Amino acid sequence: MRDFSRSRSWLYGAALCQFVLDLGANAQDNDTSWHQYVRAPPSNIVKPKAILNGYTSGEITNPEGLVTGSGVTTLSRVGNGTGIPTVVLDFGQNIVGLLEIDFAGSTNSSDGFPGVRLYFSETLEFLTSRSDFTRSDNAGQGDGNPPKIVPSGTDQVVVRNEPFVWLDQWGCEFGSQVCSDGLHGFRYLKIELDALAEDAPYTSPYGEIVINSWWYDGAYTTEMCTDVFRDNDTEPRGASSPSLLGKWVILDGAKRDRDPYMGDLAVAALTSYLSHDIHEATRNVMEDLAQHQRDDGWIPPASINNYALPLFDYPLWWVVCSWDHVLYTGNLSYIESYYPTLVKVLDTYYTDHTDPVTSLLVRQSGYGDYAFLPRDGSATYYSALYVLALTRAADLASFLSQSGDAVRWRDRAANVSAAVLTNQWDAEAGAFYDRKCSGSGCSAHAQDGNSIAILAGITSAPTNSSSGSNDSSNYAELALAYLENATAQPYGHAFYDVAGEELGEGFSERVYAFVSYFEMAARFESGLADSAIAQIRATYGHMAASDPGVTMWEGIGANGSKYEGAFTSLAHGWSTGVTPLLTTYVLGVRPLKPGFKEWTIRPLPSVDLTWAKGVVPTPYGPLSVQWERSQTDGHIVVNVVPPPGTNGRIVVPGSQRRNILSAQDDDGNLLEGQVVDGTVVFSVEGGRRYVVK
């Protein structure tokens, strides 16, 4: 575990704070200047940064030696009635991996060796009488395997008299006694000279221990979640799978739910493609889940519960993420292999769960979704995501010359789009209902359905509905205005309006960065860059400024809290959407054909952003983009260096307070642009430098 084959780190924190997009190209790119913005340790060996003196108690000599490495640190406790020696270490930021301690030895003062108890937490708020989360919290369910080996919530160490190095690995030293849970995600570590009564006679709460030096060994990856799938530090609730063991994957979270989930990849994989040369971590997950497809076409969301967790929406995310994988990596062989899986998802499973009267999806009885929401029936989110998946699948079919499938799926997408507008639009509110129903929660409007309906093109679809709005061009603008007015919190936009409280307490105050990614993208797509940037600043700025800092949370609760307390994962891949948002919209780069064979560059900055630059990795080489806003008249100058073997379009606003808009290549040749929908489009070939001004 201490020697990983790749050194990786994530980049989104600095990009948010400075609005500098200096994204890394592939591993062969020699330009590593963007690394300076990555707020990650310089090594996969991470040492503590500080002792929190306010938490130090009991008889301890030279606690600072744990940080400086100067001299030994001694913890002593002679008997009952004396305080427990306690020291708390701050590693400076959220990390994940295996703890290693170099013990110089110990001295017994009673039966048994002196014991050490270790408490891990991502925040000081939840550094209590147990770790904020440990693997055993989710263990011992079903058939009891793997067992709950540390019900106390702490890892235990027996400190022998002779010098030794202890590595925190899952297991027990003596049968079912003196146990530790292995890998942890944390920022703060509390060490106590203490022992559990049930660990006698092997350990004792008394004696003296001496520590030479120690460090935390973590493998930094995209959102701390890219790792090799191993049996002893993955999700213990039936997630271990022989078909995943030893493979690179993107896990749900660093400390908790260490299992690769399909829906999370809708954001986490995009972050990975744009910042790391490890595409197989995504592909391995999608292939594994496809290989566990049921006869009825359903694809499991993850290996948890032995591939049987009943989620209704995640097969659609498999389709969408397959499109992302092909577009960003150019791996057509992947979709060629799993095209029959795609067909079965769309033409068997979801057609079997479509209302024949309304043409909307109806959630299968007993199934949940990404947040296990109590909303049976035809939620706008399900049908909107269905439309997005159908259009993405049609693109994939076209890439493989399966024109019949492409036409059929586009026709179905148009039909479902019209059905969503006809049945789900609330003309009075100016937004889509979460569900059109009667009863508790039926007046709610949700962030997910409204946002994805815009991204799927539903709001621009023609309709003859009696929804109360005659101008389809207003649907997106109205829905986004409603979300801003009805869901805004100081730390982002909640995933429900106040009527969502009927579905769950706190829903109108809970922010999921995962779902918010789609709303922010919808704002950019709708020409509302200013409100998109404002939402980015509120959501990601709150997490970056709060303990533990830097990493992105699974969810934000009321008043900006960790939404599930200590159980909350504070390093969650699905919450890293700021990276693809800034790359795709602020920098303006996106693929149009597999592997960026064809691309478009269309910066969509807010009025207060003055520049951006970045290098996007493609299979053909780095695609470099830089734009800067003139301080005199506000127009932007765009510099583009696309890789050879590609072609694309540079799109800039048609009106930049200037009468003439021109473009030229590095030889001074002028390019002619075309005016399209209020923009000027320049078609160019890769392998040259272009300047549009």
C-alpha positions in Angstrom: 0.0 0.0 0.0 2.9 2.4 0.6 4.2 2.2 -2.9 1.6 3.1 -5.6 2.5 2.8 -9.2 1.2 6.2 -10.1 1.5 9.6 -8.4 -1.7 11.6 -8.9 -3.4 14.5 -7.3 -6.6 16.7 -7.9 -6.8 20.2 -9.0 -10.2 21.8 -8.5 -9.6 23.7 -5.2 -7.2 26.3 -6.6 -9.1 26.6 -9.8 -12.1 27.7 -7.9 -10.4 30.2 -5.6 -8.3 31.8 -8.3 -10.4 31.0 -11.3 -7.2 29.8 -13.0 -7.8 26.9 -15.3 -4.4 25.4 -15.9 -5.4 21.8 -16.3 -3.0 19.0 -16.9 -2.6 17.2 -20.2 -1.8 13.6 -20.4 1.2 11.9 -18.8 3.3 12.6 -21.9 2.8 16.4 -21.7 6.0 18.1 -20.6 4.2 21.3 -19.5 3.7 20.8 -15.7 3.2 24.4 -14.8 -0.4 23.7 -13.8 0.9 21.5 -10.9 1.5 24.6 -8.8 -2.2 25.1 -8.5 -2.9 21.6 -7.2 -3.3 21.8 -3.4 -2.0 18.3 -2.7 1.1 17.1 -0.8 4.2 16.8 -2.8 4.7 13.2 -1.9 2.5 10.2 -1.2 4.2 10.1 2.2 2.3 12.7 4.3 3.5 13.8 7.7 1.5 15.7 10.3 1.8 19.5 10.1 0.9 20.5 13.7 0.1 19.5 17.2 -3.2 20.9 18.5 -2.0 22.0 21.9 -5.5 22.7 23.2 -6.3 18.9 22.9 -3.0 17.7 24.5 -3.5 16.2 28.0 -1.9 13.8 30.4 1.8 13.0 30.8 3.5 13.5 27.4 7.0 14.7 26.7 8.1 16.3 23.5 4.8 16.0 21.6 6.2 18.4 18.9 8.6 15.6 18.0 5.8 13.9 16.2 5.8 16.8 13.8 9.4 17.9 13.7 11.0 14.4 14.0 13.4 15.8 16.6 13.8 13.4 19.5 11.4 10.9 20.8 7.9 11.4 22.1 6.9 9.6 25.3 3.4 8.9 26.6 3.2 7.7 30.3 0.4 6.6 32.6 1.3 4.9 35.8 -2.1 3.8 37.2 -5.7 4.4 37.8 -6.6 8.0 38.7 -4.1 9.5 36.3 -5.2 11.3 33.1 -5.2 9.5 29.8 -2.2 10.8 27.7 -3.8 12.3 24.6 -2.3 14.2 21.6 -4.1 15.4 18.5 -2.3 15.8 15.2 -3.4 18.0 12.3 -2.2 16.8 8.8 -3.1 20.1 7.3 -5.7 18.8 4.9 -7.9 15.9 4.1 -6.0 12.7 3.2 -6.6 9.0 2.7 -4.4 5.9 3.1 -2.7 3.8 5.8 -1.2 5.2 9.0 2.3 4.1 10.0 3.9 4.6 13.4 7.5 4.0 14.3 7.5 2.8 18.0 10.8 2.8 19.8 9.4 0.5 22.4 7.4 0.4 25.7 7.6 -0.4 29.4 4.9 -2.3 31.2 3.4 -1.1 34.5 0.7 -3.8 34.7 -0.4 -7.0 33.0 -0.3 -6.7 29.2 1.6 -4.3 26.9 0.6 -0.7 26.9 -2.2 0.0 24.4 -2.8 2.8 22.0 -6.2 3.9 20.7 -6.5 5.9 17.5 -9.3 8.2 16.5 -9.7 9.5 13.0 -11.8 12.5 11.8 -12.1 14.7 8.8 -13.0 17.7 11.0 -12.5 18.8 14.6 -16.2 19.0 15.0 -16.5 15.2 14.9 -13.3 14.3 16.6 -15.1 12.8 19.6 -15.0 9.6 21.6 -14.9 7.6 18.4 -13.7 8.1 14.8 -16.2 10.1 12.6 -16.4 6.9 10.5 -14.6 3.6 10.4 -15.1 0.6 8.1 -16.8 -1.4 10.9 -19.7 1.1 11.0 -21.0 -0.5 7.8 -19.8 -4.0 8.5 -21.4 -7.1 10.0 -24.6 -6.9 8.0 -26.4 -9.7 6.1 -24.4 -12.9 6.6 -22.0 -11.0 8.9 -19.1 -10.8 6.5 -16.9 -8.9 6.8 -17.3 -8.7 10.6 -17.6 -5.6 12.7 -14.1 -5.8 14.3 -14.0 -2.4 15.9 -17.4 -1.6 17.3 -15.7 0.9 19.6 -15.0 3.2 16.6 -11.3 3.3 17.3 -8.3 1.4 16.0 -6.2 -0.4 18.7 -2.5 -1.0 18.8 -0.5 -3.3 21.2 2.9 -1.6 21.8 5.5 -4.2 22.5 8.7 -3.6 24.4 11.0 -3.8 21.4 11.2 -1.3 18.6 8.8 -1.9 15.6 6.9 -0.2 12.8 3.2 -0.5 13.0 1.1 -0.2 9.8 -2.7 0.3 10.1 -4.1 -2.7 8.2 -7.5 -4.3 8.6 -7.6 -7.2 11.0 -7.0 -8.3 14.6 -3.7 -9.2 16.3 -5.1 -11.8 18.7 -8.1 -13.7 17.4 -10.9 -11.1 17.7 -8.9 -8.8 20.0 -6.8 -5.7 19.4 -8.3 -4.8 16.1 -8.0 -2.0 13.5 -10.0 -1.1 10.4 -7.0 -0.2 8.2 -7.5 2.6 5.6 -9.0 5.9 6.8 -9.8 9.2 5.3 -9.1 12.0 7.7 -7.4 15.3 8.6 -7.1 14.9 12.3 -5.8 12.0 14.4 -6.1 11.6 18.1 -3.7 9.2 19.9 -4.4 8.0 23.4 -2.4 5.7 25.7 -5.4 3.6 26.6 -6.9 0.1 26.0 -10.3 -1.5 25.6 -11.3 -3.7 28.5 -12.2 -6.4 26.1 -8.6 -6.5 24.7 -7.2 -7.8 28.0 -4.8 -9.4 28.8 -3.0 -8.4 25.6 -3.1 -4.6 26.2 -3.3 -2.4 29.2 -4.2 1.3 29.7 -1.1 1.9 31.7 2.7 2.0 31.0 5.0 4.0 28.9 5.4 4.1 25.1 8.0 5.9 23.0 7.5 7.0 19.4 10.5 7.8 17.2 8.7 9.3 14.1 5.8 8.4 12.0 3.8 9.5 9.0 0.6 8.9 7.2 1.0 7.1 3.9 -1.7 8.1 1.4 -2.1 7.7 -2.3 -3.4 11.0 -3.6 -5.7 10.6 -6.5 -8.5 12.4 -8.3 -10.7 13.5 -5.4 -8.8 11.0 -3.2 -11.1 8.3 -4.6 -9.1 6.7 -7.4 -7.5 3.5 -6.0 -7.0 -0.2 -6.6 -10.0 -2.2 -5.5 -8.9 -4.4 -2.5 -10.9 -6.7 -0.3 -9.9 -5.3 3.1 -10.5 -1.6 2.7 -13.6 -1.5 0.4 -17.2 -1.1 1.4 -17.9 -4.1 3.8 -21.6 -4.5 2.9 -21.3 -7.2 0.3 -19.2 -5.1 -2.1 -16.1 -7.2 -2.5 -16.1 -8.6 -6.0 -13.5 -11.0 -7.6 -14.1 -9.3 -10.9 -12.9 -6.0 -9.5 -10.1 -7.1 -7.2 -6.7 -5.6 -8.2 -8.2 -3.2 -10.7 -8.1 0.6 -10.7 -11.5 2.1 -9.9 -13.0 5.5 -8.9 -14.6 4.9 -5.5 -17.7 6.6 -4.2 -15.8 8.3 -1.4 -12.3 8.3 0.2 -13.2 7.3 3.7 -16.8 5.9 3.3 -18.7 3.9 0.7 -15.4 2.8 -0.8 -17.2 1.1 -3.6 -17.4 2.4 -7.2 -20.9 3.7 -7.9 -22.2 4.3 -11.5 -24.0 7.6 -10.9 -21.0 9.2 -9.2 -19.0 8.8 -12.4 -21.3 11.3 -14.2 -19.1 13.9 -12.5 -16.1 12.1 -11.0 -15.1 10.5 -14.3 -15.2 13.9 -16.1 -12.8 15.3 -13.4 -10.6 12.3 -13.9 -10.5 12.6 -17.7 -9.5 16.2 -17.5 -6.8 15.9 -14.9 -5.4 12.3 -14.9 -4.0 9.8 -17.3 -5.9 6.8 -15.7 -8.9 6.2 -17.9 -9.1 2.6 -17.0 -10.3 3.5 -13.5 -13.6 4.6 -15.1 -13.7 1.9 -17.8 -13.1 -0.9 -15.3 -16.2 0.2 -13.3 -18.5 0.5 -16.3 -17.4 -2.8 -17.8 -17.8 -4.7 -14.5 -21.3 -3.4 -14.0 -22.3 -4.1 -17.6 -21.1 -7.7 -17.1 -23.5 -8.0 -14.2 -26.5 -6.8 -16.3 -29.8 -8.7 -15.5 -31.8 -10.5 -18.1 -34.4 -7.7 -18.0 -31.8 -5.1 -18.9 -31.2 -3.5 -15.5 -27.6 -2.7 -14.6 -26.6 -2.7 -10.9 -25.4 0.7 -9.5 -22.4 -0.8 -7.8 -21.0 -4.1 -6.4 -22.5 -3.4 -3.0 -25.1 -5.9 -1.8 -23.6 -8.4 -4.2 -24.7 -6.2 -7.2 -28.3 -6.1 -6.0 -28.9 -2.6 -4.6 -32.1 -1.5 -6.3 -31.6 1.9 -7.9 -33.8 2.9 -10.8 -31.7 5.8 -12.3 -28.2 4.4 -12.4 -28.6 2.3 -15.6 -29.3 5.6 -17.4 -26.1 7.1 -15.9 -24.3 4.1 -17.3 -25.5 5.1 -20.8 -24.6 8.8 -20.2 -21.1 7.9 -18.8 -20.4 5.6 -21.7 -20.9 8.5 -24.0 -18.6 10.6 -21.9 -16.0 7.8 -22.0 -16.0 7.5 -25.7 -16.0 11.3 -26.3 -13.1 12.0 -23.9 -10.9 9.0 -24.5 -11.8 8.0 -28.1 -12.2 4.4 -26.9 -14.7 3.1 -29.5 -13.8 -0.5 -28.9 -15.5 -0.1 -25.4 -18.9 0.8 -26.8 -18.5 -1.8 -29.7 -18.1 -4.5 -27.0 -21.0 -3.3 -24.8 -23.4 -2.0 -27.5 -25.8 -4.9 -26.9 -25.8 -3.9 -23.2 -26.8 -0.4 -24.2 -29.6 -1.7 -26.4 -31.0 -3.9 -23.6 -31.0 -1.0 -21.1 -33.0 1.3 -23.3 -35.2 -1.1 -25.3 -36.0 -3.7 -22.6 -35.7 -2.3 -19.1 -36.9 1.2 -19.5 -39.6 0.4 -22.1 -41.0 -2.1 -19.5 -41.2 0.8 -17.0 -42.9 3.4 -19.2 -46.4 4.6 -18.7 -48.2 3.7 -21.9 -50.6 6.7 -21.5 -48.2 9.5 -20.6 -44.9 8.1 -22.1 -43.1 9.0 -18.8 -40.9 6.6 -16.9 -42.5 5.1 -13.8 -40.0 4.0 -11.1 -40.0 0.3 -10.4 -41.7 -0.6 -7.1 -39.2 -1.0 -4.3 -36.4 0.9 -6.1 -34.6 4.1 -5.1 -32.3 6.6 -6.8 -29.1 8.5 -6.1 -30.4 9.9 -2.7 -32.9 7.1 -1.9 -35.7 9.7 -2.2 -39.3 8.7 -1.3 -40.8 9.6 -4.7 -42.4 6.7 -6.4 -44.1 7.2 -9.7 -43.1 9.5 -12.6 -40.6 12.0 -11.3 -39.4 14.6 -13.8 -35.8 13.6 -13.0 -36.2 10.0 -14.3 -37.8 11.0 -17.6 -35.4 13.9 -18.2 -32.4 11.7 -17.5 -34.0 9.1 -19.9 -34.1 11.8 -22.7 -30.5 12.6 -22.0 -29.5 9.0 -22.2 -31.5 8.4 -25.4 -29.8 11.3 -27.2 -26.4 10.2 -26.0 -27.1 6.6 -27.1 -28.2 7.9 -30.5 -24.8 9.6 -30.8 -23.0 6.4 -29.9 -25.2 4.5 -32.4 -24.2 7.0 -35.1 -20.5 6.5 -34.3 -21.0 2.8 -35.0 -23.2 3.3 -38.1 -26.3 1.9 -36.3 -28.5 4.4 -38.0 -31.8 2.6 -37.3 -31.1 2.6 -33.5 -30.1 6.3 -33.7 -33.3 7.3 -35.4 -35.5 5.3 -33.1 -33.9 6.7 -29.9 -34.0 10.3 -31.1 -37.7 9.8 -32.0 -38.4 8.4 -28.5 -36.4 11.2 -26.9 -38.6 13.7 -28.7 -41.8 11.9 -27.6 -40.7 11.7 -24.0 -39.6 15.4 -24.1 -43.1 16.4 -25.2 -44.6 14.3 -22.5 -42.5 15.9 -19.8 -43.6 19.4 -20.9 -47.2 18.4 -21.2 -47.5 16.5 -17.9 -44.8 18.0 -15.5 -44.7 21.7 -16.2 -46.1 24.0 -13.4 -47.1 27.2 -15.3 -47.9 29.0 -12.0 -44.4 28.4 -10.5 -42.6 28.5 -13.8 -40.8 25.2 -13.2 -41.2 21.5 -13.5 -43.0 19.6 -10.7 -40.9 16.9 -9.1 -43.9 14.7 -9.7 -47.4 15.3 -11.0 -49.4 13.5 -8.3 -51.7 14.0 -5.4 -50.6 13.6 -1.8 -47.6 14.4 0.3 -44.7 16.1 -1.5 -46.6 16.4 -4.8 -46.3 20.2 -4.9 -42.5 20.1 -4.7 -40.1 21.3 -7.4 -36.7 19.6 -7.5 -33.3 20.7 -8.7 -32.5 17.5 -10.4 -35.4 17.3 -12.8 -35.4 20.9 -13.7 -31.7 21.0 -14.4 -31.4 17.9 -16.4 -34.5 18.7 -18.4 -32.6 21.8 -19.7 -29.4 19.9 -20.4 -31.4 17.2 -22.2 -33.0 19.7 -24.5 -36.5 19.2 -23.2 -37.0 22.9 -22.6 -36.3 23.7 -26.2 -38.5 20.9 -27.6 -41.7 21.9 -29.6 -44.9 21.0 -27.8 -48.6 21.5 -28.2 -49.2 21.1 -24.5 -51.7 23.0 -22.4 -49.0 23.7 -19.8 -49.8 27.4 -19.7 -46.7 28.7 -21.5 -46.8 29.4 -25.2 -43.1 30.3 -25.5 -40.9 27.3 -25.2 -37.8 29.5 -25.2 -38.7 30.7 -21.8 -38.9 27.3 -20.1 -35.2 27.1 -19.2 -35.0 30.8 -18.1 -38.2 30.4 -16.0 -37.0 27.2 -14.3 -33.6 28.5 -13.5 -35.1 31.7 -12.1 -37.4 29.6 -9.9 -34.5 27.5 -8.6 -32.6 30.7 -7.7 -35.5 32.3 -5.9 -36.8 29.1 -4.2 -33.7 27.1 -3.3 -30.8 29.5 -2.8 -28.8 29.2 0.4 -25.6 31.0 1.4 -23.7 27.7 0.6 -25.4 26.9 -2.7 -28.8 25.8 -4.1 -30.8 23.2 -2.2 -32.0 20.2 -4.1 -35.7 20.9 -3.2 -37.9 23.9 -2.6 -39.7 24.3 0.7 -42.4 21.8 -0.4 -39.7 19.1 -0.4 -39.9 19.1 3.4 -42.9 16.9 2.9 -40.6 14.3 1.4 -37.8 14.6 4.0 -36.8 16.9 6.8 -34.1 19.4 5.8 -34.5 18.7 2.0 -35.1 22.5 1.3 -31.7 23.3 3.1 -29.6 20.4 1.8 -27.2 21.0 -1.0 -25.8 18.2 -3.1 -22.8 19.4 -5.2 -23.5 16.4 -7.4 -26.9 17.7 -8.5 -25.8 21.3 -8.4 -23.3 20.5 -11.1 -26.1 19.9 -13.5 -27.9 23.2 -12.5 -24.6 25.1 -13.0 -24.1 23.5 -16.4 -27.7 24.4 -17.3 -27.0 28.0 -16.4 -24.0 28.1 -18.6 -25.9 26.4 -21.5 -28.7 29.0 -21.1 -26.4 32.0 -21.3 -26.5 32.7 -17.6 -22.8 32.6 -16.8 -22.9 35.2 -14.1 -25.4 33.2 -12.0 -23.5 30.0 -12.7 -20.3 31.5 -11.4 -22.1 32.9 -8.4 -23.4 29.4 -7.6 -20.0 27.9 -8.0 -18.5 30.4 -5.6 -21.2 29.8 -3.0 -21.1 26.0 -3.2 -17.5 25.2 -3.6 -16.3 28.3 -1.8 -18.2 27.1 1.3 -16.6 23.7 1.3 -13.1 25.1 0.6 -13.4 27.6 3.5 -14.7 25.0 6.0 -13.0 22.3 8.0 -11.2 20.2 6.7 -10.7 22.5 3.7 -9.8 21.7 0.1 -11.8 18.6 -0.5 -15.4 18.5 -1.6 -18.2 17.1 0.5 -20.9 14.4 -0.2 -23.6 16.8 0.9 -24.1 20.1 2.8 -26.8 20.3 5.4 -28.7 23.1 7.2 -26.7 26.2 7.9 -23.8 24.8 5.9 -23.2 21.8 8.1 -22.0 18.3 7.2 -25.4 16.9 6.2 -25.0 13.5 7.9 -22.8 14.6 10.7 -19.7 12.5 11.3 -20.9 9.9 8.8 -20.6 12.5 5.9 -17.9 11.8 3.4 -15.9 15.0 3.0 -13.9 13.8 0.0 -16.5 12.6 -2.5 -15.9 12.3 -6.2 -19.4 13.2 -7.3 -18.9 16.6 -5.8 -16.0 17.7 -7.9 -18.0 19.3 -10.7 -16.1 22.6 -10.5 -13.3 21.0 -12.6 -15.4 20.0 -15.6 -17.5 23.2 -15.2 -14.6 25.5 -15.5 -13.0 23.5 -18.3 -16.1 23.0 -20.4 -17.7 26.4 -20.0 -15.2 29.0 -18.6 -12.3 27.8 -20.6 -14.8 26.6 -23.2 -13.4 23.2 -24.4 -15.5 20.2 -25.2 -15.3 17.2 -27.5 -17.7 16.7 -30.4 -16.3 13.5 -31.8 -14.6 10.5 -30.1 -11.3 11.4 -28.5 -11.5 15.1 -29.5 -11.1 14.2 -33.1 -13.5 17.2 -33.5 -13.9 19.8 -30.8 -15.4 23.1 -30.1 -14.0 26.0 -28.0 -16.6 28.5 -26.8 -15.7 30.4 -23.6 -18.7 31.5 -21.5 -17.2 33.7 -18.8 -19.0 35.8 -16.3 -18.5 39.6 -16.5 -16.0 39.6 -13.7 -13.7 37.0 -15.0 -10.8 38.5 -16.9 -8.8 35.5 -18.1 -8.5 31.7 -18.2 -6.0 29.3 -19.6 -5.7 25.6 -19.7 -4.4 22.5 -21.4 -6.9 19.7 -22.0 -5.6 16.2 -22.5 -6.7 14.4 -25.7 -5.6 11.2 -27.4 -4.0 13.3 -30.1 -2.0 15.5 -27.7 -2.6 18.6 -25.6 -5.3 21.1 -26.6 -4.1 24.5 -25.3 -6.5 27.4 -24.8 -6.0 30.9 -23.3 -8.3 33.8 -23.4 -8.1 37.3 -21.9 -10.6 40.1 -21.6 -9.5 43.6 -22.7 -9.5 46.2 -19.9 -10.5 48.9 -22.3 -13.5 47.6 -24.2 -14.3 44.3 -22.6 -13.8 42.0 -25.6 -11.9 38.8 -25.3 -8.9 37.6 -27.2 -8.7 33.8 -27.7 -5.5 31.9 -28.3 -5.8 28.2 -29.3 -3.2 25.6 -30.1 -5.1 22.3 -31.1 -3.2 19.0 -31.6 -2.4 17.8 -35.1 -4.9 15.3 -36.6 -8.0 17.2 -35.2 -10.3 19.9 -36.3 -12.8 22.1 -34.6 -14.6 25.4 -34.2 -13.7 28.5 -32.2 -16.8 30.3 -31.2 -16.9 33.8 -29.8 -19.6 36.4 -29.2 -20.5 38.3 -32.3 -20.8 41.6 -30.5 -17.7 42.5 -28.4 -18.1 46.3 -28.7 -16.0 46.2 -31.8 -16.9 46.5 -35.4 -14.4 44.0 -36.7 -13.8 40.4 -35.4 -10.8 38.7 -37.0 -8.8 35.5 -36.7 -5.4 34.4 -38.0 -3.0 31.5 -37.7 0.6 31.6 -36.7 1.7 32.4 -40.3 -0.5 35.5 -40.3 -3.2 34.0 -42.6 -6.6 35.6 -42.0 -9.5 33.3 -41.4 -13.1 34.0 -42.4 -15.8 33.5 -39.7 -19.4 32.7 -40.1 -22.1 34.4 -38.0 -24.3 31.8 -36.3 -27.0 32.7 -33.8 -25.3 35.8 -32.6 -21.8 34.3 -32.5 -18.9 34.2 -34.9 -17.6 30.7 -35.7 -14.1 30.0 -37.1 -13.4 26.5 -38.5 -9.8 25.5 -38.0 -7.4 22.5 -38.4 -5.1 21.2 -35.6 -1.4 21.6 -35.6 -1.3 25.4 -35.8 -1.7 28.4 -33.4 -4.8 30.6 -33.8 -5.6 34.0 -32.4 -9.2 35.4 -32.5 -9.5 39.1 -31.6 
